[in-house]
Amino acid sequence: MLMHTHEARLDALRRELKKQKLDGFVIPICDEHMSEYVGDYAQRLEWLTGFGGSAGSAAVLSEPQEGNGAAIFTDGRYTVQVREQVSGELFDYEDVPANSPAKWLAEHAQEGMRIGYDAWLHPIGWAESLGAALKAKGAELVAVESNLIDAVWADQPSPSGAIAVPHDDTHAGRSSADKRAEIVDWLKDEGHDATVICALDSVAWLLNMRGADVANTPVALSYVVAHADGTAELFIASEKVTPELTKHLGNAVSIRDRADFVPALRGMAGKAVAVDPGHAVAGVFHALAAAGAKVVRADDPTVLAKAIKNPAEQQGHRDAQARDGAAVARFLRWLSLEAPKGTVDELSAAAKLREFRGLSADLKDTSFDTISAAAGHAALPHYKVDEESNIPIPPGSIFLCDSGGQYLDGTTDITRTVWIDSADGSAQPTAEMIDRNTRVLKGHIQLAMARFPVGTNGGQLDTLARMHLWQAGVDYGHGTGHGVGAYLSVHEGPQRISKPGGAFAGTSTELAAGMILSNEPGYYKQGHFGIRIENLVLTREEEIEGAEGEWLGFETLTLVPLDRRLVDKALLTEEEIGWWDRYHAKVWNTLSPQLDGEDLAWLKEQCTSL
């Protein structure tokens, strides 16, 4: 039945292609702001194909030449999921980065073909690269006037109409006026007349504004144009604006309807306008170029400033982590009692964790969809449980839970891997499970304890988290650490801890005091089990006796016990055991005042020295 639904949708798209005299079309998971997570209205790829992952794209030809004439492109995170959700009779499976829509279309393009794309859903670099590749084949890349999926998606949801709200300066740590003054200084120094801010979290940070238009991320669909004269324009749907927001923004920020954005860009003739090609879609560049503006490609000036958390944001994160840690601790105790009975499944576990987080009135949302992964599902690093994939958590197995919360004062992200005992308490993890978990733990500790000179980037630190796994001839395929926002995106740039030159940008960004990152090495045995240990860390200045130059290190922010049943103490050094004991002493001191009764007794047991 599901295949027939997607077959009908694919047929409808092909009819629309022929109607618009196009020979192909590209469908990404993206919105007009290049957001990681998008609103329901922008889930065009899922509607067409059934794929529910957070990263992927498809290309469809009006007339199949070979194979299906349509392909879906996903990376290694979704190799299993895409085959479960998308019919191989409709779409060819293509692996990224070995292949891509651009490569695939260039290979399939024939002279005279017109391939359509929505310029408001793709980066300018992508459009220029594909355009050149098609031109070499005698074909043409065409920016469509309106999205072809929208034309055939009869019950497409409307964009969210949620209001935008001020984010209090006490939480933000700086006023919007102060942040905008910094942007003005940058514009003047660089000789630009204005800059266009498109990323939703950048707009939210710059204006100290939050919203509810995207699941898990408190942002409002909007754009900002900041001018060198100190004024700024916010483009946002009028129904989102309240008197409170207008007062908060003040006279220097004019509020204009979102529909005025493109006309405003077209009115910037002769002006030098800075636009970030990594955070602005091709449509922005096209509109400015058509107006005769001088378009300067430059980094979004808010990104680095947003990544370096001020003292108020740092303390907010500590407070949010303490609150969140108590919720996760309650959940882990509940899980230790209920899961061995065989009555807990992945969905009910995720729901129970959400219930424990919800005991705090400060919780606004989860920071991403909880990865509640049992047995073989835990070997899928970005597994997303739903009604179809949901399985019971087997007693005598590993359970991995990666989750987070959005609080007014901070954004959390934590992964705990735990052993689920049998009902009679006799089940034991295998020697392989214990070895792999201990090696992941050793890498986690080495990164947590790292001291490094100012100027070090995340790519240079990544090996610390992997080296003990490498000694056993194993590795993991994802990055080790990503930036995290302050009541904003759980995945924030520009910094990243990952293998240099990999698929993720940011590894060359120098780490700076105030940056928050995740520390999350892992190991995954396909079809059997998965392990990941994740805490958030704050980059801070380090005082080292006799040191030459300036040095940095990490303060661990996440405070939840680790499962000692999966640890081989004999593999740990005295230094690593010392870290474990200090960490759990801090967990006890922070969480114990928030817990009582059996929860408190459980915490005390978990926090005894190793």
Buried (B, 14 or more C-beta within 10 A) or exposed (E): EEEEEBEEBBEBBBEBBEEBEBBBBBBBBBBBBBBBBBBBBBBBBBBBBBBBBBBBBBBBBBEEEEEBBBBBBBBBBBEBBBBEBBBEEBBBBBBBEEBBBBBBBBEBBEEEBBBBBBBBBBBBEBBBBBBEBBEEBEBBBBBBEEBBBBBBBEEBEEBBEBBBBBBEBEBBBBEBBEBBEBBBEBBEEBEBBBBBBBBBBBBBBBBBBBBBBBBBBBBBBBBBBBBBEEBBBBBBBEEBBEEEBBEBBEEBBEBBEBEBBBEBBBEBEEBBBBBBBBBBBBBBBBBBEEBEBBBBEBEBBBBBBBBBBBEBBBBBBBBBBBBBBBBBBBBBBBBBEBBBEBEBBBBBBBEBBBEBBEEBEBBBBBBBBBBBBBBBBBBBBBBBBEEEBBBBBBBBBBBBBBBBBBBBBBBBBBBBBBBBBBEEEEBEBEEEBBBBBBBBBBBBBBBBBBEBEBEBBBBBBBBBBBBBBEEEEBEBEBBBBBBBBBBBBBBBBBBBBBBEEBEBEBBBBBBBBBBBBBBBBBBBBEEBBBBBBBBBBBBEEBEEEEEEEEBBBBBBBBBBBBBBEBBEEEBBEEEBBBBBBEBBEEBBEBBBEBBEEEBBEBBEEBBEEB
